[in-house]
Amino acid sequence: MALDPEYSPATLNRELRTWVKNWTGRGIGQVARDANISNSRAYAVTANSNLVPRDILLAIVRASVPPTYVIEERTRWILRWSREWERRWEIAEATSRGESLKLPPPEPALVHSSEPPPQPNTVVKLDPEIVLPALEERITDRAVRRITSKHVYVARQPLPVGYHKRSPISVYIDLHSASCSPRYREDLAQFLADRVRRAVGGLDPARTVIATAREGNILVGSRVAELCGVSFLMVRTTDLPPRFGYPIERNVGKEIAAVIGTDIEAIIVDDIVMGGLVPSVASLLRIHEGITTTRCFSIFHRADLGSTDKLEDVEITLDSAFPIDDDLVAVFRHLASESM
């Protein structure tokens, strides 16, 4: 883009807001929050004829990088556009002083690129009324089907999701938010507890615990443990745990406290298994408590991401009620296409 020699600060501000909107689909205030700049501050410094501060401009540019880019793409993108906006800022700054500044032209990749800025990555929440019929034959439990229908989100472009290995997905079933409802939490926990009891039988509270990753659905996991009459362990799998690096948190009774680490088995439960969290939970339980793990129960598993294969590699048997497979993802994407 060729810049007018009289490239004013007001022009720079206006173009910056438009550019951010084109790349992110969001207003400049929303994007600025990702750079720890308040919404009001971002709008105030770009909504008048004063020159936006250079540090704020560059922070907003960095925060606008497409989230689907891998690290190498992110680095190249940020470097390229930071240089370009610094170039524009220096021209606008010189203009504000009544001077004419000659700078090198923009990078050829920015001038001659045949690829326009991508469409904003719209995310829609599907209408439960159109989701329910699609789930009729796929989810046999009525309560789970009803809850699921209210919490399906579809992105136009895949977004990276996950704690250990971030996998790009375009469909997300948000049972975390569903579990914030006491009624939905109870329905989901009852469903999982019934599956555990049918498969395992009576659970010995002195020999069995139920564990869920802190990054998983601990609201449902802790309630399943209560329904099954056993202790619950919460396992932190990412970052540095606050208890001086110890990742396992629990409130166990005297029975299991006396024999913890001696022939104890943990049953891992979660709402949705993607594969990465479960092996990490099992490893931490083994290393820190000497607890073995051979079973995992979940409501859903991401068959489209090969989650079952990941658990087989660590010799953990997955008992999942319903798969999120390529066919179901395609159905949700089709339903969302009419809303985007």
Secondary structure as GFF3:
##gff-version 3
##sequence-region A 1 340
A	DSSP	alpha_helix	9	24	.	.	.	ID=ss1
A	DSSP	alpha_helix	28	33	.	.	.	ID=ss2
A	DSSP	alpha_helix	39	46	.	.	.	ID=ss3
A	DSSP	alpha_helix	54	63	.	.	.	ID=ss4
A	DSSP	alpha_helix	71	96	.	.	.	ID=ss5
A	DSSP	alpha_helix	108	111	.	.	.	ID=ss6
A	DSSP	beta_strand	123	125	.	.	.	ID=ss7
A	DSSP	alpha_helix	128	135	.	.	.	ID=ss8
A	DSSP	alpha_helix	142	149	.	.	.	ID=ss9
A	DSSP	beta_strand	152	161	.	.	.	ID=ss10
A	DSSP	beta_strand	167	173	.	.	.	ID=ss11
A	DSSP	alpha_helix	175	178	.	.	.	ID=ss12
A	DSSP	alpha_helix	182	200	.	.	.	ID=ss13
A	DSSP	beta_strand	208	213	.	.	.	ID=ss14
A	DSSP	alpha_helix	218	228	.	.	.	ID=ss15
A	DSSP	beta_strand	231	235	.	.	.	ID=ss16
A	DSSP	beta_strand	248	250	.	.	.	ID=ss17
A	DSSP	alpha_helix	254	259	.	.	.	ID=ss18
A	DSSP	beta_strand	265	273	.	.	.	ID=ss19
A	DSSP	alpha_helix	277	289	.	.	.	ID=ss20
A	DSSP	beta_strand	292	301	.	.	.	ID=ss21
A	DSSP	three_ten_helix	303	305	.	.	.	ID=ss22
A	DSSP	alpha_helix	307	312	.	.	.	ID=ss23
A	DSSP	beta_strand	317	323	.	.	.	ID=ss24
A	DSSP	alpha_helix	326	337	.	.	.	ID=ss25
###
